[in-house]
Amino acid sequence: MNCVVGKILASPYASLVRLRRWAYRRGIRKSHPAGVPVICVGNITVGGTGKTPMVAWAVGRLKEAGRKPAILTRGYKAIDGKSDEAELLRQSTGVPVIINPDRVAGAQKAIAGGADVLVMDDGFQHMRLRRDLDIVLIDATRPFGGGACLPIGRLREPLTALSDADAIVITRSDAVTPEQLQDLRNRLVRFAPDASIHTAIHKPVKIIDEKGDELPPDALSGRKVCAFAGLGNPDAFFATLTDIGARIAEKVSFSDHAAYDSAAIERVSNANAEAEVLVTTEKDYVKLAEFSLERPVWRLVVEMRITEGEQTLVEMILKAGQR
């Protein structure tokens, strides 16, 4: 998009979303209670900040406490009622995942199915459903999306919206210097003085090979691989592979939530012939079931690890889940 046009459009967009949030704060627009506690995991930028592993982490803590959580997701780019993130969350958490852009209706369905607490995936901007805890994720490597709202920048709404966050989790906190991390903390405190601030990393925990066998992450060490992914932040995935010792012969990036088709599969198949294996993310792997690739496809399993303030965040989640 032309830079001048983008700036012209960004200003009214920012004003509109700011007005919308103000209307909900003042009760002019109504938020609807679900009838059970709602914990929201969201962000303020487009692209990957780690919402899926964070949702899985929160659900895990609730299950450990004996609760019966369900996940609400809008199903971004869902096809025939299925989405990559929803399928991954269903597999990794073992709890019901309700796909419905109308989160209020989705909440009713989840409760009818026996859920006693709801975790809303990517819901910070979806204020029709009242929440008991708002967790906002900020990617340390690109925290504010260039500082401008859509369409010229990556901000979904102005940074003043952060004042509604109860907890802020700085993800990929190990990918920046301590000085950069502290500077980011200082800025967040200015926008969200009442929020607790936590740090987290995306921890590679295992590799699953083409036979379904689980291997340690260092199983890729020294191997030549072709890495492919359809993510909001594919560079973070590629960097993780490099960190665990993989030798990336070729990187293939698709758009976030890309639906794999024959053209995409051909592109991956024709990647660097020297690569011993193809490596992708769990989210991408769930979309490959109907395709056959000549080279083995391995997937990297990554979990969210809270590195600072974990106990406080767990307590906030459990307390909100009891309301």
Secondary structure, 3 states (H helix, E strand, C coil): CCHHHHHHHHHHHHHHHHHHHHHHHHCCCCCECCCCCEEEEEECECCCCCHHHHHHHHHHHHHHCCCCEEEEECCCCCECCECHHHHHHHHHHCCCEEECCCHHHHHHHHHHCCCCEEEEECCCCCCCECCCEEEEEEECCCCCHHHCECCCCCECCCHHHHHHCCEEEEECHHHCCHHHHHHHHHHHHHHCCCCEEEEEEEEEEEEECCCCCEECHHHHCCCEEEEEEECCCHHHHHHHHHHCCCEEEEEEEECCCCCCCHHHHHHHHCCCCCCCEEEEEHHHHCCCCCCCCCCCEEEEEEEEEEEECHHHHHHHHHHHCCC
